Amino acid sequence: MIGLLLVTHGSLGESLIQCACHVLNKRPLQIAQLGVSAQDDPLDALPLAREMLRLVDSGKGILVLTDIFGATPANVALKLMQPGRIEGVAGVNLPMLLRALNHRDKDMETLITKTVAGGRDGIINMLKH
C-alpha cells in the first residue's frame, strides 16, 4: 500500500485526517501529517518530514498531499520528492484525501490520477447540480 503524508498549514492536515476517520469509521493505516506554522523555519521542518516519510513507507511509495502550491508547506514537500517513489499533489481537500485513501493499493501513476480527479470532482456548484 502506498503511504500518505499530508504537509499543510497549521492543523489542516490533522483535521482532514480526522474527517476521513469519521467518514471511513476507522483510522487509515500508513498516514501521517505535518503542520507547518508561519513562525516555523522550513529547514527545521524538513528532518521531521523525512522521519514521517519513514513512518508511512512500506516500500510501495509515498504520496505527499499539500494545500497551496508555492506556500511553505508545499516548498517543504517539494524537497521530499523522488520521482516514482515519493510524489506530490497540491490543493488537498477532503474528497481528494478520501479518493487517495481508497486507491492507494494501485500503482503510483493511477493513484495520482485518481487523487487529482477526486479533488477536482469534489468541487461542485450545489445549486447547479
N, C-alpha and C positions, 0 to 999 in steps of 0.2 A: 504494500500500500504506500502511496506517495504521501509524505508528511506535509503538514501545513504550518506555516509561521506567518502570523499577522504582525506587521510593523506599522504602527499607526500613531496618530496624535493622541496623547493622554490615554484615557481609558477606553477609547473607541473599540480597540481590538477585543478587550475583555468583555465589553458589553455585547459585541456581535457574537462572541463565543457563547455567552450566557443565553442570548436569544436563540441561537442554534440548539443549545441543550434543551431549551423549553420546547421548541418545535419537534425535535427528534426524540424527546423524552429520555435522553441519556447524554452523557459526556462523551464526545467522539474521542477516539484514540489518536495519538500522534499529531496533536495540535497544541500550539503554544502561541503566546503573544508577547510583544514587547511594545510598551507605551513610551513614546518619546515626548518629553515636555519641552516647552520653549527655552527653559534655562539649561537643558542638557546639552553637553558638547557631543556632537555626533561621533567623534573619535572615541569618546568614552563608552558610547552605546555599542560600538562595533564588537568588542570582545564578548559582551553579554549576548549579542545577537548570534555570534558564532557558536557560543555554548548552547543556545536554544536550538540551533540547527541540529546539533548533535543529539539533543533530546528527542527530536521528532524523526530522525533519519533511520530508516530500516534498510537502506541500501537501494531503494527503488526511486529515489529522487525527492526533492522538496519543492513545493510551490510556495513562494512568498507573496502574500497579498498585502498591499499598502493602500493608503487612502488617496493622497493627492500627488500626482507625478510632479516632481520638481521641488517638493517640500522636503523638509529634513528627514522624516521617516522614509520617504522614497529614496533619498540620497543614501541613507544607511543601507537600505535594501539593495540598492544598485551595487554596493561594494561587496555584497554576498554572492552575486550572480556568477554561475558557472554554466554556460550553455549546455543544455541536455541533461544536466544534473540538478542545478538549482536555478529555477526560472522565476520570473516575477510578473505580476499583473497589478496595475494601479486602478483605483476607483472602487475599492471594495465596498460592497453593500451586503445586506443580509441575503437577498436572493442569490448573489454571486457566491457567497460563502456556502450556502446550502447546496448549490449546484456542485461546487468543488468537493464538498464532503460526500456527495452521492456518486461521484465519478472518479475518485482517486484510485480505484482499482484498475483503471485503464492506463495507457501509456501517457507520457508527459504531454505530447502534442495534442492528443484528444482531450486530456484534462484541461489544458489551457483554452482550447476552443470552446468546450462546454462551460467553463468558468466565465469567460468573457460573455458568452451568449446569455448565461444566467443573469449576470449583472445588467446587461442591456435589456433583456426581455422583462426584467422586473420593474422597469420604468414605464409606467402606463398612465396616460391621461384618463382618470377614472370616469369622467363624465362623457368621454368619447368611446369608452369600452363597451 
